[in-house]
Amino acid sequence: MDISHIRNFLKCDTPAAWLDYAVKHVEILLVDHAKCEKKAASTALSLMFKYPERSELQVKMAQLAREEVLHFEQVFEKIQQRNIEYTILSPSRYAASLRKLARGSEPHKLVDFCIIGGIIEARSCERFASLSPLLADKEPDLARYYQYLLKSESRHYEDYLELAQLYSDEDISERVELFLQHEADLIQGSDVEFRFHSGIPQ
């Protein structure tokens, strides 16, 4: 699947150093990936409960939550097939750092959370696409699975940004730019721990 539109949207590609580390630490990658899928489903459900009056959000988040739970099941199955211990990992600073920039009043808070959701989905898509060819030899099953995920992750990114613009009373371009720049700093910076959305592990 061609994800050039997502690469053009993001401010940077995933650094080679992160990709190299990920390929050598598939166990951590899978465990944190599974956690991310659960978190994505939880976030979608949380938005549904918090904004019941937003009908468009209800429809899109219901579909997203279903798909993310399915993805968790699929990743968890791969973890079990590899006899990997499913441990609790500390979260990366990525999502929390992005949310620190969110405004506190409504509807701005909802708009910013949707922008953040779109960026996270876009980065996930970019990382799946970047990892897939690197895993093709040693982990062909996982490489194929990451290719399979591209279509849904790409749609999730678009859905979130559409909702952000729908619920904003102004053009969201400046807000998107603000979050994208911060996101690029996080991705290109160094991190103490390796996670699916971390910067370069040290």
C-alpha positions as CSV (number, residue, x, y, z in Angstrom):
1,M,0.0,0.0,0.0
2,D,1.3,3.5,-0.9
3,I,1.5,5.6,2.2
4,S,3.3,8.6,0.6
5,H,0.5,10.9,1.7
6,I,1.2,9.9,5.3
7,R,5.0,10.4,4.9
8,N,4.2,13.8,3.4
9,F,2.0,14.6,6.3
10,L,4.5,13.8,9.0
11,K,7.5,16.0,9.5
12,C,10.1,13.2,9.5
13,D,10.5,9.5,8.8
14,T,11.4,7.1,11.6
15,P,15.2,7.3,12.2
16,A,17.2,4.3,11.0
17,A,18.6,3.8,14.5
18,W,15.1,3.2,15.9
19,L,14.3,0.7,13.1
20,D,17.6,-1.1,13.6
21,Y,16.9,-1.5,17.3
22,A,13.3,-2.6,16.7
23,V,14.3,-5.4,14.4
24,K,16.7,-6.7,17.1
25,H,14.2,-6.5,19.9
26,V,11.0,-7.9,18.4
27,E,9.8,-9.2,21.8
28,I,9.6,-5.7,23.3
29,L,8.2,-4.4,20.0
30,L,5.3,-6.9,20.0
31,V,4.4,-6.4,23.7
32,D,4.3,-2.7,23.4
33,H,2.5,-2.9,20.1
34,A,-0.2,-5.0,21.8
35,K,-0.5,-2.4,24.6
36,C,-0.8,0.4,22.1
37,E,-3.7,-1.4,20.4
38,K,-5.5,-1.7,23.7
39,K,-4.8,1.9,24.5
40,A,-6.2,3.0,21.1
41,A,-9.4,1.1,21.7
42,S,-9.7,2.5,25.2
43,T,-9.2,6.1,23.9
44,A,-11.9,5.6,21.3
45,L,-14.4,4.3,23.9
46,S,-13.5,7.1,26.3
47,L,-14.3,9.7,23.6
48,M,-17.6,8.0,22.9
49,F,-18.6,8.2,26.6
50,K,-17.3,11.8,27.0
51,Y,-19.0,13.2,23.9
52,P,-22.3,11.3,23.4
53,E,-23.9,14.2,21.6
54,R,-21.3,14.0,18.8
55,S,-23.0,11.6,16.4
56,E,-20.2,11.6,13.8
57,L,-17.7,10.8,16.5
58,Q,-19.8,8.0,17.9
59,V,-19.9,6.2,14.5
60,K,-16.2,6.6,13.7
61,M,-14.9,5.8,17.2
62,A,-17.2,2.7,17.4
63,Q,-15.6,1.3,14.3
64,L,-12.1,2.3,15.4
65,A,-12.5,0.6,18.8
66,R,-13.7,-2.6,17.2
67,E,-10.7,-2.7,14.9
68,E,-8.2,-1.9,17.6
69,V,-9.5,-4.6,19.8
70,L,-9.2,-7.1,16.9
71,H,-5.7,-5.9,16.3
72,F,-4.9,-6.5,20.0
73,E,-6.2,-10.0,19.7
74,Q,-4.0,-10.6,16.6
75,V,-0.9,-9.2,18.1
76,F,-1.5,-11.1,21.4
77,E,-1.8,-14.3,19.4
78,K,1.6,-13.6,17.8
79,I,3.1,-13.0,21.3
80,Q,1.8,-16.3,22.5
81,Q,3.0,-18.2,19.4
82,R,6.5,-16.9,20.1
83,N,6.3,-17.8,23.8
84,I,7.0,-14.2,24.8
85,E,6.1,-13.2,28.3
86,Y,3.3,-10.5,28.2
87,T,4.7,-8.1,30.7
88,I,3.6,-4.6,31.8
89,L,5.8,-2.0,30.1
90,S,6.1,1.6,31.3
91,P,4.6,4.0,28.7
92,S,6.8,6.1,26.5
93,R,6.7,9.9,26.9
94,Y,5.3,10.2,23.3
95,A,1.5,10.5,23.8
96,A,1.7,12.2,27.2
97,S,4.1,14.9,25.7
98,L,1.7,15.5,22.8
99,R,-1.3,15.8,25.2
100,K,0.5,18.5,27.2
101,L,0.0,20.8,24.3
102,A,-3.8,20.3,24.2
103,R,-6.0,23.2,25.2
104,G,-8.3,22.8,28.2
105,S,-11.6,24.3,27.1
106,E,-14.1,22.8,24.8
107,P,-14.5,22.3,21.9
108,H,-10.8,23.1,21.6
109,K,-9.8,20.1,23.8
110,L,-11.8,17.7,21.7
111,V,-10.3,19.2,18.5
112,D,-6.7,18.8,19.9
113,F,-7.3,15.3,21.1
114,C,-8.5,14.3,17.6
115,I,-5.5,15.9,16.0
116,I,-3.2,14.0,18.4
117,G,-5.1,10.8,17.6
118,G,-4.6,11.4,13.9
119,I,-0.9,12.0,14.3
120,I,-0.4,8.9,16.5
121,E,-2.2,6.7,13.9
122,A,-0.2,8.3,11.1
123,R,3.1,7.5,12.9
124,S,1.9,4.0,13.6
125,C,1.2,3.5,9.9
126,E,4.6,4.9,8.9
127,R,6.4,2.6,11.3
128,F,4.5,-0.5,10.1
129,A,5.5,0.4,6.6
130,S,9.1,1.0,7.5
131,L,9.5,-2.1,9.6
132,S,7.8,-4.5,7.2
133,P,10.6,-4.9,4.6
134,L,13.2,-5.1,7.4
135,L,11.4,-8.0,9.0
136,A,10.7,-9.9,5.8
137,D,13.6,-12.3,6.2
138,K,13.6,-13.2,9.9
139,E,9.9,-12.5,10.7
140,P,8.0,-12.9,7.4
141,D,4.7,-13.5,9.2
142,L,5.1,-10.3,11.2
143,A,6.2,-8.4,8.1
144,R,3.0,-9.4,6.2
145,Y,0.9,-8.5,9.2
146,Y,2.3,-5.0,9.4
147,Q,1.5,-4.6,5.7
148,Y,-2.0,-5.7,6.4
149,L,-2.4,-3.1,9.1
150,L,-1.6,-0.2,6.8
151,K,-5.1,0.2,5.4
152,S,-6.9,0.5,8.7
153,E,-4.3,2.7,10.3
154,S,-4.3,5.0,7.4
155,R,-8.1,5.3,7.6
156,H,-7.9,6.0,11.4
157,Y,-5.6,8.9,10.8
158,E,-8.0,10.4,8.3
159,D,-11.0,9.8,10.5
160,Y,-9.4,11.6,13.4
161,L,-8.4,14.6,11.4
162,E,-11.8,14.8,9.7
163,L,-13.4,14.9,13.2
164,A,-11.0,17.6,14.4
165,Q,-11.9,19.9,11.5
166,L,-15.6,19.1,11.8
167,Y,-15.7,20.2,15.5
168,S,-13.4,23.2,15.1
169,D,-14.8,26.7,14.4
170,E,-11.6,27.6,12.5
171,D,-9.1,25.9,10.2
172,I,-7.0,23.4,12.1
173,S,-3.9,23.7,10.0
174,E,-2.0,25.8,12.5
175,R,-2.8,23.4,15.4
176,V,-1.8,20.4,13.2
177,E,1.5,22.1,12.4
178,L,2.2,22.7,16.1
179,F,1.6,19.1,17.1
180,L,3.5,17.7,14.1
181,Q,6.6,19.7,14.9
182,H,6.6,18.6,18.5
183,E,6.0,15.0,17.3
184,A,9.0,15.1,15.0
185,D,11.1,16.4,17.9
186,L,10.0,13.4,20.0
187,I,10.6,10.9,17.2
188,Q,14.1,12.2,16.3
189,G,15.1,12.7,19.9
190,S,16.7,10.1,22.2
191,D,14.8,8.0,24.7
192,V,15.9,6.0,27.7
193,E,13.6,3.1,26.8
194,F,12.6,1.5,23.6
195,R,8.9,1.6,22.8
196,F,6.7,1.4,19.7
197,H,6.3,5.2,19.7
198,S,9.6,6.1,21.4
199,G,12.4,8.2,20.0
200,I,15.9,6.7,19.4
201,P,16.7,4.3,22.3
202,Q,20.0,5.0,24.1
